Amino acid sequence: MYERMLDKASRPTNVQIEEHLGATSVARLRQLESYLQSNYDLVREMRFPYGNSYGWGYKYSHKSVHLCDVFFEVGAFTVMMQVGKAQAVEEIFGELSSKAQELWAERYPCGKSGGGWIHYQVLDESELSDIYKFIYAKKKPTGGNSIRRN
């Protein structure tokens, strides 16, 4: 079971987040953040959004564009993102893993252009490649090199 940080009244510290995720997932989260930082004008915000079952996580944005949310779990994390245009994913669909293709096929639909929300639980370093591709489909990189934390 990949238990999330669900105590809304207690904002977790960096140490608590790292202990909850575990060293392997912390390393993966840092890889994700490094990718985002090198490709976008990144803003990271700690928050407890969407109701009590999601828990604490980071919201990553490029200027005013919401790139994704990352929810902390024991031994893993889940990346939640919306890609508004199905066509953008169709262009990279063949490059995605079978897991990512299945998640896209089962996405929660939204918008008139066939897009939707996916929840991708990252359990292996190789899965970060799918996350990068989905984010690319959502927002092309701009070559940012800074991160602001809120």
N, C-alpha and C positions, 0 to 999 in steps of 0.2 A: 504494500500500500504506500502510495506517495502522498503522505499527509502534508497539507498546506498549513501556512501560518494564519490561523483564523481568528485570533484574538484582536478584534478591531480596536479595543481600548488600549492596547499595548503596542506602540510602534516599535518594531524590532531595530536593534542596533546592528551595525555591520558585523560584529562578532557573532551575534545571535543568528544572523542570516547565513554566515559562513558555516557555523556549526550545524544549522538545519540542513543546508544543502549538502554538506560534505565536501571534502577536498576535490574530488573528481568533478562534481557538478559546478563547484566554484571556478575551477579551471575552464570549463566549457563556457560558463557565463562570461568570464573575462575574455575569452576568444570572441564571443558574440559581440561584446561591448567594444572590443578593439576593432572589429570589422566595421561596426556602425560608426565609431569615432573617426575612422580613416576615410569614410565615404560620405558622411553627412555632417551638417552643422548640428551636432547632437545635443539634445536636452534630455536629461534623465530626471524623473520625478518619482519619489516613493509615494505610493498611494494604496488605498484599500477600496477599489472600485467595484461596481456591478453587483453588489450584494454580498451576503455573508459566506457563500460557498466558494468564492474565488480567493479571498484572502489577500495578504500583503504581496506587493510586487512593485516592479519598476515599470513606468511608462516611458517609452523612448519616442522622441519626436525629432523631426527635422523642421526647424522653424515652427510653422503652424500645422505641419503634416504629422499626424499620429502614425508612427511606423509600426509599433507593436507594444504589447504588454508582456512582461515576463513574471510568472507567478512562482514563488518559491515553494519547493516541495522537499521532503526528506529524500535525498539521493537523486534528485532530478529537478527539472523546472519545466514549465509549460509556457510556450510562446503562443500568445493569442493575437491574431491579426486579421484585419479585413483587407481584402483586395477588391476594389470596386469594379474592376473591369475583367470579365472572364477572358476577353481576348488577350489581355496581358499575360495571363497564366497559360493560355493555349499556346502562346509563342515559345514558352519554356517547358511545356508539359513533358515532352520526351526526355528532358534532362533531369527530371525529378525521379526520386526513388519510388518504388511501388507503394511504400507507406505514404509518401506525400501525395501521390496520385490518388490514392484511396481517400485520404483526408479531404482533398479538393472535391472529389466526386460526392462526398458526404457532407460538404460544407453547409453551414446555415446560410441560406440565401438572403441576399439583400440587394436593393437597387434594381434599376431597369436594365443594366448592362450585364446581368448574369453573374455578378461577383458574389462574394460571401465571406463569412467568418470561418476561420479554422483555428483549432486548438492542437498544437503540435507539441507533444511531450518529448523532450530531448533526453534520450537515454544513452546515446552514443555520440562520440565526437563527429563521426561521419555525417550525422543528421544535421549538423550545422550548415552544411552545404545547401540543403533544402531550404532552410530558413533564409539564407542569403538570397537564394533565387526568388523566393516569395516576396521578400522585401524589395528586391530589384524590380519585380513585376509591379509592385505597388508604387515605388518611387525610384526613378533612376538615380544613381549616385551622383553627388556633386563634388566629391573630393574634399569634404570638410576635414578639419584636423583638430577640432576642439570639442570639449565636452563641458556642459554646464550641468551642475547637479542642483536640484531643488528639493 
